[in-house]
Amino acid sequence: MKAAALLFIISVHLVSGGSHSLQYFYTGVTRGINVPEFTDVGLVDGQQFVYYDSNIRQMIPKVDWIKNNEGPEYWNSETLNIQGTEAGFKVDIGTLMQRFNHSSGVHTFQRMFGCELDDVTGAIYGYEQFGYDGADFISLDLKSTSYVALVPLDEITKHRWGGACADQVKSYLIGTCIDWLKKYVDYGKIILARKVPPQVSLLQTDPSSPVVCHATGFYPDKVMISWQKDGQELHEDVDVGETLSNHDGTFQKRAELKVTPDERKKNQFTCVVEHKSGDPIHMILTEEKIRTNSACTGASRQNHQSSCFKVPLLEVFIESVYNKVWWRTFHCLVLRIKLFIKLLLKSE
């Protein structure tokens, strides 16, 4: 029995209108689990455009606009560069395991970095941050051009992350990174400038669970989702999630509403989705509009009726630089996946 395939979903930072971003996510994992030991994901304006992992050993395009504008020299260069980074990542994981007295087990080391450019003001921004075993480790302070330790470090590690290293990274983030961002945005200007409206659904796993207003398939990534009660915006009992990317370059987002069946009978609840592609979408909460797992029984499950929805068994969320929980989420799920695979093998 083969282990289930992993679905990597990238959550992105929402940049303001007129802004563009270039982001990279590196993830290293120690051996002993059925995932690549090293992964690199690159995104422009939240859209994945390149990918590399230690299994395929080659940087590959994920969208046509980069594939059609760069030739073999670019891909060979990118592959060689990231292979060097991969080798360094393996050394770094081993070093950190020694620093933290970890002799065995599953451990993760992650780097996220990138730059942003505001087309209107010309303002630029860069960032770099590392995480180890689900916790913030160290980050670059661009103003002081120095690394800030987020955990206690010994002198050897402090020296490793100081001086010239910080200068080089800062120079890349506010210079080279911005230059590449401008080039990539020009390559994909038709695709990146498109506006695709969201598809909105109301989901619920069972009658006692929260009602989810789910917007998906929209582009660009900036969207506002809110709940209203009798025409007034609600803040209590509402949980708005992160914006996540879909495999086709569009995005999805959800907002949960905790409401009892009795409250729903007495009041009118409406989900409002606002996106630059058009007028706001108002979805009034009624029993007929809710898609629920409870309907997925018997013939309806066999016929795959639209009232049924399914959630992936394993989802690894690599979340944005502005949502610090992504370190913990990835490391925690890596451990769960390892346990899951063990259980699968035991059941064979």
Rosetta blueprint (number, residue, H / E / L):
1 M L
2 K L
3 A L
4 A L
5 A L
6 L L
7 L E
8 F E
9 I E
10 I E
11 S E
12 V L
13 H L
14 L L
15 V L
16 S L
17 G L
18 G L
19 S E
20 H E
21 S E
22 L E
23 Q E
24 Y E
25 F E
26 Y E
27 T E
28 G E
29 V E
30 T L
31 R L
32 G L
33 I L
34 N L
35 V L
36 P L
37 E L
38 F E
39 T E
40 D E
41 V E
42 G E
43 L E
44 V E
45 D L
46 G L
47 Q E
48 Q E
49 F E
50 V E
51 Y E
52 Y E
53 D E
54 S L
55 N L
56 I L
57 R L
58 Q L
59 M L
60 I E
61 P E
62 K L
63 V L
64 D H
65 W H
66 I H
67 K H
68 N L
69 N L
70 E L
71 G L
72 P H
73 E H
74 Y H
75 W H
76 N H
77 S H
78 E H
79 T H
80 L H
81 N H
82 I H
83 Q H
84 G H
85 T H
86 E H
87 A H
88 G H
89 F H
90 K H
91 V H
92 D H
93 I H
94 G H
95 T H
96 L H
97 M H
98 Q H
99 R H
100 F L
101 N L
102 H L
103 S L
104 S L
105 G L
106 V L
107 H L
108 T E
109 F E
110 Q E
111 R E
112 M E
113 F E
114 G E
115 C E
116 E E
117 L E
118 D E
119 D L
120 V L
121 T L
122 G L
123 A L
124 I E
125 Y E
126 G E
127 Y E
128 E E
129 Q E
130 F E
131 G E
132 Y E
133 D L
134 G L
135 A E
136 D E
137 F E
138 I E
139 S E
140 L E
141 D E
142 L L
143 K L
144 S L
145 T L
146 S E
147 Y E
148 V E
149 A E
150 L L
151 V L
152 P L
153 L L
154 D L
155 E H
156 I H
157 T H
158 K H
159 H H
160 R H
161 W L
162 G L
163 G L
164 A H
165 C H
166 A H
167 D H
168 Q H
169 V H
170 K H
171 S H
172 Y H
173 L H
174 I H
175 G H
176 T H
177 C H
178 I H
179 D H
180 W H
181 L H
182 K H
183 K H
184 Y H
185 V H
186 D H
187 Y H
188 G L
189 K H
190 I H
191 I H
192 L H
193 A L
194 R L
195 K L
196 V E
197 P L
198 P L
199 Q E
200 V E
201 S E
202 L E
203 L E
204 Q E
205 T L
206 D L
207 P L
208 S L
209 S L
210 P L
211 V E
212 V E
213 C E
214 H E
215 A E
216 T E
217 G E
218 F E
219 Y E
220 P L
221 D L
222 K L
223 V E
224 M E
225 I E
226 S E
227 W E
228 Q E
229 K E
230 D L
231 G L
232 Q E
233 E E
234 L L
235 H L
236 E L
237 D L
238 V E
239 D E
240 V E
241 G L
242 E L
243 T L
244 L E
245 S E
246 N L
247 H L
248 D L
249 G L
250 T L
251 F E
252 Q E
253 K E
254 R E
255 A E
256 E E
257 L E
258 K L
259 V L
260 T L
261 P H
262 D H
263 E H
264 R H
265 K H
266 K H
267 N L
268 Q L
269 F E
270 T E
271 C E
272 V E
273 V E
274 E E
275 H E
276 K L
277 S L
278 G L
279 D L
280 P L
281 I E
282 H E
283 M E
284 I E
285 L L
286 T L
287 E H
288 E H
289 K H
290 I E
291 R E
292 T E
293 N H
294 S H
295 A H
296 C L
297 T L
298 G H
299 A H
300 S H
301 R H
302 Q H
303 N H
304 H L
305 Q L
306 S L
307 S L
308 C L
309 F L
310 K L
311 V L
312 P L
313 L L
314 L L
315 E E
316 V E
317 F E
318 I E
319 E L
320 S L
321 V L
322 Y L
323 N L
324 K L
325 V H
326 W H
327 W H
328 R H
329 T H
330 F H
331 H H
332 C H
333 L H
334 V H
335 L H
336 R H
337 I H
338 K H
339 L H
340 F H
341 I H
342 K H
343 L H
344 L H
345 L H
346 K H
347 S H
348 E L
